[in-house]
Amino acid sequence: MSFVRRTFHRRAAAAIAAVALAIAGLAAVPIASSANQSLGQLNSELGQQQAHQQQLQASLSGLSRLISSLSGQIALVQSREAELQAELAQDRARLITAQAALEREQRLLNLLRARLARARRLLARQLVSSYESDSPDLVSVVLESNGFNDLLERITYLRDAEHQQQAIIAITRSAKARADAATRRLAKLESTDQQIAQDASLRAQALAGMNSLLQSKQSTLKRAQSIQQVALSASRARGSQLQQQIAQIEAQQAAQRAAAQRAAAQQAAQQAAQQQSSSQPSSPVSTGPALGPSGGWAIPYAIVLCESGGQNLPPNSAGASGYYQIMPATWRLFGGSGPAAYLASKAEQDAVASRIWNGGAGASNWVCAAMVGVH
């Protein structure tokens, strides 16, 4: 395994381990509802979750850099693979050419060897024939000739025989030289053939190794991407859940504070009205004793109790008065007589309040309706 491959696997393992630790930390944070956790606990948990998210983001950033580097390495390996494929195709073509040349040289060698064998046999017979018969000299030829024509024939025969012998010797030498050259070429082609085959085998092994490395890197990349997606989804889901819980609790607290403020404002208004009533001893209408639930109210008694306590109160700081705390403009709008509700009889106040209530459709005209849960 090369240094680059070992470094890649160490980095990939470290990145995957970091993401796994981030997911483990995320899973270790307990999931609780707003029913059994206070706002402070949820904020603390959200802070811990945000810290886990930062750690996860750092791990994802490192993983992204590793993926980018891996993409470059994959492109390099694929480029090298294409080059090796082209070189391997060239080697195979050269091997086929060498094998064809080898076959041609083999056939030529066989032909030359056959020619050499024939030339050697012919030369051997010629030598044996020359050895067994005495070589005639010019004097004996002249003495044994029957006339001039016979002499010319004998001389021509001797010359032709000598030329034939020299030609056979030349042919034998040429055949031997060509056979030796063919043998050397054949040996060279065989060596070239073996070298090409060895080179092709080495390139095939290198190609297989690169393919294996490429597959390993692709598998690691897919694992890293899968872990990244799972971690990111888990972090976002948990963060969203915590934010929803905190928003719900804050909304509940805001509603409670608003209700408390309205109650305090109502109480302050009632106290102010009572102080104003006590400072006006000649008031033409007495508030009278507070009436209970059986007072024949036109709207739910819980609202009346929250608004006026069942008393015919004089105008408060906002101008609302009477058993139902009706504003002067509303009092006149719904047919009330006189400038204010508290100056009218309870029966008239009941009639106006009934028209305002309208079977519950006008409940929003009383602030206490929402406070006591009546809609």
C-alpha positions in Angstrom: 0.0 0.0 0.0 1.5 3.4 -1.0 2.0 6.4 1.3 -0.8 8.3 -0.5 -3.3 5.4 -0.1 -2.4 5.0 3.6 -2.8 8.8 4.1 -6.1 8.8 2.4 -7.5 6.0 4.5 -6.3 7.6 7.7 -7.9 10.9 6.8 -11.1 9.2 5.7 -11.3 7.2 8.9 -10.6 10.3 11.0 -13.4 12.2 9.3 -15.9 9.4 9.6 -15.0 8.9 13.3 -15.5 12.6 13.9 -18.9 12.6 12.3 -19.9 9.5 14.2 -18.8 11.1 17.5 -20.9 14.2 16.6 -23.9 12.0 15.9 -23.3 10.1 19.2 -23.2 13.4 21.0 -26.4 14.4 19.3 -28.1 11.2 20.3 -26.9 11.6 23.9 -28.9 14.8 24.4 -32.3 13.7 25.9 -35.4 14.7 24.0 -38.0 16.1 26.4 -41.3 17.9 26.0 -42.2 21.3 27.4 -44.4 19.6 30.0 -41.4 18.4 32.1 -38.7 20.9 31.1 -38.5 24.6 32.1 -37.5 27.3 29.7 -34.1 27.5 31.3 -33.4 23.8 30.8 -34.5 24.0 27.2 -32.3 27.0 26.5 -29.4 25.1 28.1 -30.1 22.0 26.0 -30.4 24.2 22.9 -26.9 25.7 23.7 -25.5 22.2 24.0 -27.2 21.3 20.8 -25.7 24.3 19.1 -22.3 23.3 20.3 -22.8 19.9 18.9 -23.9 21.4 15.6 -20.8 23.6 15.5 -18.7 20.5 16.0 -20.7 18.7 13.3 -20.3 21.6 10.9 -16.5 21.5 11.5 -16.4 17.8 10.8 -18.6 18.3 7.7 -16.3 21.0 6.5 -13.3 18.7 6.8 -15.2 16.0 5.1 -16.1 18.3 2.3 -12.5 19.2 1.8 -11.6 15.5 1.8 -14.3 14.7 -0.8 -13.0 17.5 -3.0 -9.5 16.1 -2.7 -10.8 12.6 -3.4 -12.6 13.8 -6.5 -9.3 15.1 -7.8 -7.6 11.8 -7.0 -10.4 9.9 -8.7 -10.1 12.0 -11.8 -6.3 11.5 -11.8 -6.7 7.7 -11.5 -9.3 7.6 -14.2 -7.0 9.6 -16.5 -4.1 7.2 -15.8 -6.4 4.3 -16.3 -7.3 5.6 -19.8 -3.6 6.1 -20.6 -2.8 2.5 -19.5 -5.6 1.2 -21.6 -4.2 3.0 -24.6 -0.7 1.8 -23.9 -2.0 -1.8 -23.4 -3.7 -1.6 -26.7 -0.5 -0.5 -28.4 1.4 -3.3 -26.7 -1.1 -5.8 -27.8 -0.8 -4.5 -31.4 3.0 -4.6 -31.3 2.8 -8.1 -29.8 0.6 -9.2 -32.7 3.1 -7.6 -35.2 6.0 -9.3 -33.5 4.3 -12.7 -33.6 3.6 -12.3 -37.3 7.2 -11.3 -37.9 8.3 -14.2 -35.8 6.3 -16.6 -37.9 7.7 -15.2 -41.1 11.3 -15.5 -39.8 10.6 -19.0 -38.7 9.4 -20.0 -42.2 12.4 -18.2 -43.7 14.7 -20.0 -41.4 13.2 -23.3 -42.2 13.6 -22.6 -46.0 17.2 -21.4 -45.6 18.1 -24.5 -43.5 16.6 -26.7 -46.2 18.6 -24.9 -48.9 21.8 -25.2 -46.8 21.2 -28.9 -46.3 20.8 -29.4 -50.1 23.9 -27.3 -50.9 26.0 -29.2 -48.3 24.9 -32.5 -49.8 25.7 -31.4 -53.3 29.0 -30.1 -52.3 29.8 -33.3 -50.4 29.0 -35.4 -53.5 31.1 -33.1 -55.6 34.0 -33.3 -53.2 33.7 -37.1 -53.0 33.6 -37.4 -56.8 36.6 -35.2 -57.2 38.5 -37.2 -54.6 37.7 -40.6 -56.1 38.6 -39.6 -59.7 42.0 -38.1 -60.5 41.9 -34.5 -61.7 42.8 -34.6 -65.4 45.6 -32.2 -66.5 45.8 -30.3 -69.7 48.5 -32.6 -71.3 46.5 -35.8 -70.7 43.4 -34.1 -72.1 45.2 -33.1 -75.3 46.8 -36.5 -75.8 43.5 -38.3 -75.2 41.4 -36.1 -77.5 40.3 -37.3 -80.9 40.6 -34.3 -82.9 40.3 -30.6 -82.2 36.5 -30.7 -81.6 36.8 -33.4 -79.0 39.6 -31.3 -77.4 37.3 -28.2 -77.2 34.5 -30.2 -75.7 36.8 -31.7 -73.0 38.2 -28.2 -72.1 34.7 -26.7 -72.0 33.5 -29.6 -69.7 36.4 -29.1 -67.3 35.7 -25.3 -67.2 32.0 -25.8 -66.6 32.7 -28.4 -63.9 35.0 -26.0 -62.1 32.5 -23.1 -62.4 29.7 -25.4 -61.0 31.8 -26.4 -58.1 32.6 -22.8 -57.3 29.0 -21.9 -57.6 28.0 -24.7 -55.2 30.5 -23.5 -52.8 29.2 -19.8 -53.0 25.6 -21.0 -52.7 26.5 -23.0 -49.6 28.3 -20.1 -48.0 25.4 -17.7 -48.8 22.9 -20.1 -47.4 24.9 -20.6 -44.3 25.2 -16.8 -43.8 21.5 -16.2 -44.4 20.6 -19.0 -42.0 22.9 -17.6 -39.3 21.3 -14.1 -39.8 17.8 -15.5 -39.7 18.7 -17.4 -36.5 19.9 -14.1 -34.9 16.8 -12.2 -36.0 14.6 -15.0 -34.7 16.4 -14.9 -31.3 15.9 -11.1 -31.2 12.2 -11.3 -32.1 11.7 -14.0 -29.4 13.4 -11.6 -26.9 11.2 -8.7 -28.0 8.1 -10.9 -27.9 8.9 -11.9 -24.3 9.6 -8.3 -23.3 6.3 -7.1 -24.8 4.4 -9.9 -23.0 6.2 -9.0 -19.7 5.4 -5.3 -20.1 1.8 -6.0 -20.9 1.5 -8.2 -17.8 3.0 -5.5 -15.6 0.7 -2.9 -17.0 -2.3 -5.2 -16.5 -1.3 -5.6 -12.8 -0.8 -1.9 -12.4 -4.2 -1.3 -14.0 -5.9 -3.8 -11.7 -4.3 -2.1 -8.6 -5.5 1.3 -9.7 -9.0 0.0 -10.3 -9.0 -1.5 -6.8 -7.9 1.8 -5.3 -10.5 3.6 -7.3 -13.3 1.3 -6.1 -12.1 1.7 -2.5 -12.1 5.5 -2.7 -15.5 5.5 -4.2 -16.9 3.3 -1.5 -15.3 5.5 1.2 -16.8 8.6 -0.5 -20.3 7.1 -0.5 -20.0 6.1 3.2 -18.8 9.6 4.1 -21.6 11.3 2.2 -24.2 9.0 3.8 -22.9 9.7 7.3 -22.9 13.4 6.5 -26.5 13.4 5.4 -27.7 11.5 8.5 -25.8 13.8 10.9 -27.1 16.9 9.2 -30.7 15.7 9.2 -30.5 14.7 12.8 -29.0 18.0 13.9 -31.6 20.0 12.0 -34.5 17.9 13.3 -33.3 18.3 16.9 -32.7 22.0 16.6 -36.1 22.6 15.1 -37.8 20.6 17.9 -36.0 22.6 20.6 -36.9 25.9 18.9 -40.6 24.8 18.7 -40.6 23.9 22.4 -39.0 27.2 23.4 -41.4 29.1 21.2 -44.4 27.4 22.8 -43.2 28.1 26.4 -42.4 31.7 25.5 -45.9 32.1 24.0 -47.5 30.6 27.1 -45.4 32.9 29.3 -46.3 35.9 27.2 -50.0 35.1 27.4 -49.7 34.7 31.2 -48.0 38.1 31.5 -50.6 39.7 29.3 -53.4 38.2 31.4 -51.7 39.4 34.5 -51.3 42.9 33.1 -54.9 43.0 32.1 -56.0 41.8 35.5 -53.8 44.4 37.2 -55.1 47.1 34.9 -58.7 46.0 35.7 -58.0 46.0 39.4 -56.4 49.4 39.2 -59.3 50.7 37.2 -61.8 49.3 39.8 -59.7 50.8 42.6 -59.7 54.2 40.8 -63.4 53.9 40.3 -64.0 53.1 43.9 -61.9 56.1 45.0 -63.7 58.3 42.6 -67.1 57.1 43.9 -66.0 57.7 47.5 -64.9 61.2 46.6 -68.4 62.0 45.1 -70.9 61.6 48.1 -73.8 63.2 46.2 -73.8 60.7 43.4 -77.3 60.3 42.0 -77.0 56.5 41.6 -75.8 54.2 44.3 -73.8 51.2 43.2 -75.7 49.1 45.7 -74.6 45.7 47.0 -72.9 43.3 44.7 -75.2 40.8 43.0 -74.3 37.1 42.9 -74.5 34.4 40.2 -78.3 34.4 40.5 -78.6 38.0 39.5 -80.2 37.2 36.1 -77.1 38.3 34.0 -77.3 38.8 30.3 -73.8 37.4 29.7 -71.9 34.6 31.6 -71.4 35.5 35.3 -67.7 34.7 35.1 -67.3 37.7 32.8 -69.4 39.9 35.0 -67.4 38.9 38.0 -64.1 39.7 36.2 -65.4 43.0 34.9 -67.3 44.6 37.8 -67.5 42.0 40.6 -71.4 42.1 40.2 -71.6 45.8 41.1 -73.0 48.8 39.3 -69.7 50.7 39.1 -69.3 54.3 38.1 -67.0 55.1 35.1 -63.4 54.1 35.3 -60.5 55.9 33.8 -61.4 54.5 30.4 -65.1 55.5 30.7 -66.6 52.0 31.1 -69.3 51.8 33.8 -72.2 49.7 35.1 -72.6 46.0 35.9 -71.2 45.1 32.4 -68.5 47.9 32.2 -69.9 49.2 28.9 -68.2 52.2 27.2 -70.4 55.3 26.5 -70.1 55.0 22.7 -71.0 51.3 22.8 -73.8 52.0 25.2 -75.4 54.5 22.9 -74.6 52.4 19.8 -76.7 49.5 21.1 -79.7 51.6 22.2 -78.8 52.6 25.8 -80.5 55.8 27.2 -78.6 58.5 29.1 -74.9 59.4 28.9 -73.5 56.2 30.7 -74.6 52.7 31.5 -74.3 53.0 35.3 -77.0 55.7 35.3 -79.6 53.3 33.9 -81.5 50.5 35.6 -80.2 47.0 35.8 -82.9 45.8 33.5 -81.9 48.3 30.8 -78.2 47.4 31.3 -79.2 43.7 30.9 -81.0 44.4 27.6 -78.1 46.4 26.1 -75.5 43.8 27.3 -77.7 41.1 25.7 -77.7 42.9 22.4 -73.9 43.4 22.6 -73.4 39.7 23.5 -75.6 38.4 20.6 -75.4 34.8 21.6 -71.6 35.0 22.1 -70.8 36.7 18.7 -69.8 39.9 20.6 -67.8 38.2 23.4 -64.7 40.0 22.1 -66.1 43.3 23.4 -65.2 42.2 26.9 -61.5 41.8 27.7 -62.3 39.4 30.6 -64.0 36.9 28.2 -60.6 35.7 26.9 -59.2 35.8 30.4 -61.8 33.6 31.9 -61.9 31.3 28.9 -65.3 32.2 27.5 -65.5 32.7 23.7 
